[in-house]
Amino acid sequence: MNLDGIDLQILEALQREGRTKRSNLAEKVNLSLPALSERLRKLEQEGYILGYFAKLNHRLFGKDITAFVVVTVDSSKHFQSFLDHAGKNEEILECHAITGDGTHILKVRTENTASLEKLLAKIQSWPGVVQTRTSIVLSTQKESFHIKLPDAKHHSHSERPKEST
């Protein structure tokens, strides 16, 4: 699928406010509601739009601790097991394979330092985990899923992004 300027306008608007009503979005990009709906369907089907969600205030749900945990897994034979464990744990929000120190970095949210300590003990017990290094977040100035898109006015088409593993 080639993206045109209208597709980019739609994606930009949805990044800024995912709850935008389809009728308002159609008007904003100068399309009929059926034409907009078809474009959204195609953008979803092609993997440009991965989902819609509400960003919740984690503190109002008692999740006061955010931390980044750098994990070192000893060999690739434990890679899938590590990913399976991380994927099943609801306190782990993100899991990334990294270069440099460690093999993975996890973004976690827990209730307090005691629950963080319990989570770290659990992670350290997973097969292949040889080391963890944790940094606790004191405050957050920016947290976003918004990505910079090509300028819609100067964009005629682009290729579909390659899937990452």
N, C-alpha and C positions, 0 to 999 in steps of 0.2 A: 504494500500500500504506500503510495506517495502522499506525503502530507502537503497540503497547500496552506495558504495564509489563513483561510477560515478555520481549518483544523487547528492550527497553532493558536488562533484567537480563542477557540473553544477550550483547548487544553489550558491556556493561561488563565482564563476566567474560572475554570474548575479548580485550578491550583489555589487561586486566591479565595474562593468561596465555593466549596463543594456542595453546599445546600442551595445553590442557585436554582430557581425553578426553570424547567425546560422552556416554558413560554418566554421568560425574561431573557434566557440565554439565546433563544432563537431570534428574538428582537435585537439583541445586542450585536449579533453577527449577521443580521439581515437575511435570515433563512425562515422558511415556514417550519412549523412544529414537526411535521412528518419528515422533512429534509434533515432537520437537526437530529431527530431521533435516529434516523438511518446512519448519519455520520457517527453519532455516539456508539451505536451498535458496532459499527466497523472498527472504531478506535478501541473499543473493549475487546472485540474479537481478535484484532491484530496485536493485542498486548500493550498498546500505548497507555491505556487506562487499566490499572491493576485492581482498583477498588475504590470505594467511597467509605469514609469513616468520620466519626466525630473525635476531636481531640479533647480528652477528658482531663480535668484538673486532678492529677494523681494525689496531691496532698489531701484533697477532700475525701479520698478513699483510704487515707491512712498510710499511703506509700511515701514516707518522708525521705527515704534514702535513695539517691541515684548514685550508681557507681559504675566504673569501667574496670573490668577484670581482664588482664592480659593472661592468657593461658598458654602453657607450653605442653603440647602433646608429643610423646616420645617418638612415634613413628606413624607412617601413613596407614599401617594396618589398624590403627585405632581411630582413624579419621571419621568413618561412617558412624561408629558407635558414639563418638563424641557429639557429632551433629544430631544423632537421634536423641541423646540425653538432653542436649541444649534445646531442641525443638519441643520436647515434652514438658519443659519447666516453664511455668507461666510467669515466674519472676524474671526470666531472661527475655528481654525485649528485642535484642538484636544479637546476631552472631556473625562475625566476619573473619574469614581467613586473612592473615596479614603477613607482611614481610617484616624483617627486622627482629627485634626482641619478641619472642613468643611466636606461636603459630596461629592464635586466634585472639580476638578481642570481643568481649561480651559487654553489652549495656544491660544493667540490671536495675530493678526497682524493688525495694523491700520496705517493710514497716519501720524498722529501726536497726541499730547496729547489731543487736542480738540475732535478728532474723538474717542479716547479712552474713554474720559469722556462721550461722547454720547453713546457709546457702553455699558459702565458700567451702565448708567441710564436705558438703555433698559433691560439689564440683571436683574437689581434690580426691574424692574416692572413686571417681569414674576411671575405667580402664585407660591406661596410657597417659593420664595427666601427671606430669612430673613437677609442675610449678605453676603457681598463680601469683600475680602481682596486682594489687587493687588500689585504685584511686577513687576516693569519695568526692562527689561533686558538692561544692559549697553553695554555689548559685549558678543559675543558667541565664545568660543574656540572649542566647539565640538557640532555637531548636526548631527545625523546619524540614519538611519534605519537598519544599518548593525548589524546582530546578530552573535554571535559565534556559529558555527556549530561543531558537533562532528568531530574528526579527521577522514578523509575519509580512511586513511591507516589502521586504527584499528576498523573500523565500518563495521559490517556485516548487521545489520538491526535496525530499530527503529519503534516504533508504531506511528501512525498518531497523531498529537497533538489534544487535545480536544478543541472544539470551546469555546471561551469565550463569555460571554454575556455583 
